[in-house]
Amino acid sequence: MNRAIIIHGWGGEPNEGWLPWLKVDLENRDWNVQAPQMPNAKEPKLEEWLQTLRELVGKCDNQTYFVGHSLGCYAFLKYIEQLGVGERVGGGVMVAGFAGHLKHKVTVLQEFYKDGLHWDKINEHGGEYVAIYSERDDWVRVESAHEFEKHLAAKLIKNNEWEHFSGSEGIVQLPDALNSLLKIANI
C-alpha cells in the first residue's frame, strides 16, 4: 500500500492551507497518510523533527512517499539522508522547498539547516522527486528548485499563481502536489 507523510513548514500545522485537502484526497484513493504536527514548529530543532519522523515512519520502502512544504522539505530530505543501508523510498514532492539559505536571514532556522544536505546519501535511497516553486516566493530562492533538479533529478513545476504556497495566502487545494505525487507513484 502506498503511504504518504505530509510535513508542514516553519510555524505551520497539518491542518492549514492545502495540506488537509491533500491528505483527504489521498485517503480517498486508499493511501495510508500521516500528517503529524511537528514539534516546536515556531522554533524548530532539526533533531526533534527527525526523531518525530523516525518514530512516525518506521520502516521505509519504495511505496513510502513524502510531501513537504518549505522547511518540511528540508526535514524529510534530511530524514532520507540518514536512512540505513538498503532502505528505499518512493520519493517526494517539495513545495516551496529549499536546500539551504533563504532570501532573508531567519535566525531561528539557521541552526536547522546549517549542515546542508548530502545529495549522494539521499540518492542512495532511491526515489523520484518533484519540486514545485514560484518565482514570486519572498522566502525561497528560485535557485533552490534548480538545486533539486541538479542533485535529485527532480522534475520542476513553476506555479506563479502562489507565492510561498502558504495557508495565509488562501490556498486550499494544490493539484500540482497531488498530480506530482500520483505520477511518481505510477498511479
C-alpha positions, -999 to 999 in steps of 0.1 A, spaced: 0 0 0 13 35 -9 18 58 20 24 95 22 39 115 50 29 152 47 52 176 66 42 212 72 67 241 73 81 265 99 54 277 122 29 255 104 4 228 113 -10 199 94 -45 214 91 -35 245 73 -38 255 37 -38 227 11 -24 201 34 -57 187 47 -72 186 12 -42 165 0 -45 142 30 -82 136 24 -78 131 -14 -50 105 -9 -70 87 18 -99 85 -6 -75 68 -30 -67 42 -3 -33 57 6 -21 54 42 -15 91 51 2 106 81 4 144 86 20 150 120 22 182 140 60 187 141 74 197 175 81 233 183 71 245 149 78 281 156 113 274 169 121 241 152 151 219 161 162 195 134 169 166 157 134 169 172 118 168 137 140 139 126 131 119 158 94 126 151 98 112 116 118 82 128 90 73 152 62 80 128 76 65 96 93 33 109 105 12 80 106 28 46 101 11 13 96 21 -23 60 28 -16 68 54 10 65 90 -3 69 124 13 53 157 7 68 187 23 61 224 25 91 247 29 111 236 59 92 203 58 110 195 26 144 200 42 133 179 71 122 149 50 153 151 28 175 151 59 155 121 72 160 102 39 197 111 40 200 93 74 182 61 65 200 28 69 219 9 42 194 -7 18 164 13 29 145 27 0 118 54 -5 94 61 -34 103 98 -35 89 131 -26 72 163 -36 88 195 -24 65 226 -23 84 258 -18 113 237 -7 149 248 -1 182 231 5 198 258 24 199 296 26 167 316 22 162 350 7 162 365 42 182 356 72 159 338 97 180 333 128 157 306 143 161 284 111 198 288 105 207 261 130 181 238 115 198 237 80 234 246 89 248 212 79 233 212 44 221 182 25 243 153 14 229 146 -20 247 113 -26 233 99 6 198 109 -3 202 94 -38 214 60 -22 178 55 -11 162 59 -45 130 77 -53 117 102 -77 113 139 -68 93 169 -79 99 205 -69 71 230 -71 82 266 -68 71 301 -75 92 330 -88 70 352 -66 82 334 -34 95 360 -10 113 334 12 128 308 -11 153 314 -39 144 300 -73 179 285 -73 167 261 -47 144 244 -72 173 241 -96 195 225 -69 168 198 -65 168 194 -103 206 191 -104 212 168 -74 180 147 -73 169 148 -109 137 164 -97 111 175 -122 104 212 -118 69 227 -118 68 265 -118 35 278 -104 35 316 -101 -2 316 -91 10 315 -55 39 329 -36 51 306 -8 21 282 -11 11 291 25 -24 288 41 -22 325 48 -25 331 10 -59 314 10 -47 283 -9 -69 253 0 -60 229 -29 -28 223 -47 -34 200 -77 2 202 -87 12 184 -55 -14 157 -58 -8 151 -95 30 150 -90 27 125 -62 4 103 -82 28 104 -111 59 95 -92 39 66 -76 30 55 -111 -8 59 -105 
